[in-house]
Amino acid sequence: MNKKTPAKVSEEELDLTNYSLITRHLIMPNELNPNHSIFGGQLIAWLDTALYVYLTGVVKYKLMVTVGMNNVHFKKPAYLGEIIEIYGSVKQVRKSSVTAYGKAIAVDASTGISRLIIQCEITYVAINDKGKPVAAFANFKI
Ligand SMILES: CC(C)(COP(=O)(O)OP(=O)(O)OC[C@H]1O[C@@H](n2cnc3c(N)ncnc32)[C@H](O)[C@@H]1OP(=O)(O)O)[C@@H](O)C(=O)NCCC(=O)NCCS
């Protein structure tokens, strides 16, 4: 039998303890892929921007670049007209780099049922005006 079963999302994955809500987006027609669900690159762009905004507020440093994305998992599709919430949580702060966990969740306002759409980790590096890494967080304490 070729019946597709939906991907399982554990309670743990939907647990947002220690996460902050950063942004909300309404999925628009020009953000869909040919399969009529949201384009993955759009989700990555939302997460990259949102976690940047979130982390600049945490570390109080405004000039950073994205250096790495890890553990990117697309869990479930999301569709036109759905509302996507982007959440972030600090994973680690090192000398010049800071890493956040990110999650995007589709929320059905009428039922209150949420689905985890994507989770990932993104690392940013503090740079100076010449684009070189700076030890901006050497004395940072959470
Ligand atoms: C980010 C950049 C300035 C780092 O320069 P670099 O000379 O490679 O830096 P270093 O090797 O000294 O590493 C600097 C920090 O980044 C971390 N780092 C480097 N590559 C990493 C990766 N792939 N994932 C996670 N962290 C990484 C290092 O561990 C180090 O962290 P720490 O100082 O907190 O210990 C450089 O790679 C760059 O300009 N990349 C392009 C960034 C970009 O254009 N992004 C897209 C648009 S925002």
The ligand as a Tripos MOL2 file, in Angstrom:
@<TRIPOS>MOLECULE
LIG
   48    50     1     0     0
SMALL
NO_CHARGES

@<TRIPOS>ATOM
      1 C1         31.7630   34.9250    8.9420 C.3       1 LIG1
      2 C2         33.2120   35.2430    8.5510 C.3       1 LIG1
      3 C3         33.4730   36.7430    8.8040 C.3       1 LIG1
      4 C4         34.0820   34.4080    9.4830 C.3       1 LIG1
      5 O1         35.4020   34.6320    9.1100 O.3       1 LIG1
      6 P1         36.5000   33.5170    9.4530 P.3       1 LIG1
      7 O2         37.8470   34.1160    9.1710 O.co2     1 LIG1
      8 O3         36.1130   32.2350    8.8230 O.co2     1 LIG1
      9 O4         36.3100   33.4210   11.0280 O.3       1 LIG1
     10 P2         36.9810   32.4590   12.0620 P.3       1 LIG1
     11 O5         37.4810   31.1860   11.4820 O.co2     1 LIG1
     12 O6         37.9360   33.3130   12.8660 O.co2     1 LIG1
     13 O7         35.7210   32.0990   12.9840 O.3       1 LIG1
     14 C5         34.9970   33.1260   13.6430 C.3       1 LIG1
     15 C6         33.9040   32.4570   14.4610 C.3       1 LIG1
     16 O8         32.9580   31.8500   13.5780 O.3       1 LIG1
     17 C7         32.7690   30.4970   13.9480 C.3       1 LIG1
     18 N1         32.4830   29.7630   12.7230 N.ar      1 LIG1
     19 C8         33.1480   29.7900   11.5660 C.ar      1 LIG1
     20 N2         32.5430   29.0000   10.6520 N.ar      1 LIG1
     21 C9         31.4510   28.4660   11.2690 C.ar      1 LIG1
     22 C10        30.4190   27.5780   10.8550 C.ar      1 LIG1
     23 N3         30.3700   27.0770    9.6290 N.pl3     1 LIG1
     24 N4         29.4650   27.2810   11.7490 N.ar      1 LIG1
     25 C11        29.4750   27.7760   13.0010 C.ar      1 LIG1
     26 N5         30.4350   28.6460   13.4490 N.ar      1 LIG1
     27 C12        31.4070   28.9570   12.5810 C.ar      1 LIG1
     28 C13        34.0830   30.0810   14.6070 C.3       1 LIG1
     29 O9         33.8960   28.9640   15.4450 O.3       1 LIG1
     30 C14        34.4120   31.3370   15.3670 C.3       1 LIG1
     31 O10        33.6130   31.3930   16.5370 O.3       1 LIG1
     32 P3         34.1580   31.9640   17.9610 P.3       1 LIG1
     33 O11        35.0700   33.1520   17.6940 O.co2     1 LIG1
     34 O12        32.9270   32.3870   18.6890 O.co2     1 LIG1
     35 O13        34.8810   30.8440   18.6170 O.co2     1 LIG1
     36 C15        33.5210   34.8740    7.0640 C.3       1 LIG1
     37 O14        33.5000   33.4810    6.9320 O.3       1 LIG1
     38 C16        32.5050   35.4990    6.1280 C.2       1 LIG1
     39 O15        32.5660   36.6960    5.8470 O.2       1 LIG1
     40 N6         31.5690   34.6810    5.6290 N.am      1 LIG1
     41 C17        30.4950   35.1810    4.7650 C.3       1 LIG1
     42 C18        29.3010   35.6070    5.6180 C.3       1 LIG1
     43 C19        28.1280   35.9400    4.7430 C.2       1 LIG1
     44 O16        28.2780   36.5930    3.7310 O.2       1 LIG1
     45 N7         26.9410   35.4810    5.1470 N.am      1 LIG1
     46 C20        25.7430   35.5950    4.3320 C.3       1 LIG1
     47 C21        25.0890   36.9200    4.4350 C.3       1 LIG1
     48 S1         24.6960   37.4300    6.0760 S.3       1 LIG1
@<TRIPOS>BOND
     1     1     2 1
     2     2     3 1
     3     2     4 1
     4     2    36 1
     5     4     5 1
     6     5     6 1
     7     6     7 2
     8     6     8 1
     9     6     9 1
    10     9    10 1
    11    10    11 2
    12    10    12 1
    13    10    13 1
    14    13    14 1
    15    14    15 1
    16    15    16 1
    17    15    30 1
    18    16    17 1
    19    17    18 1
    20    17    28 1
    21    18    19 ar
    22    18    27 ar
    23    19    20 ar
    24    20    21 ar
    25    21    22 ar
    26    21    27 ar
    27    22    23 1
    28    22    24 ar
    29    24    25 ar
    30    25    26 ar
    31    26    27 ar
    32    28    29 1
    33    28    30 1
    34    30    31 1
    35    31    32 1
    36    32    33 2
    37    32    34 1
    38    32    35 1
    39    36    37 1
    40    36    38 1
    41    38    39 2
    42    38    40 1
    43    40    41 1
    44    41    42 1
    45    42    43 1
    46    43    44 2
    47    43    45 1
    48    45    46 1
    49    46    47 1
    50    47    48 1
@<TRIPOS>SUBSTRUCTURE
     1 LIG1         1 GROUP 0 **** ****
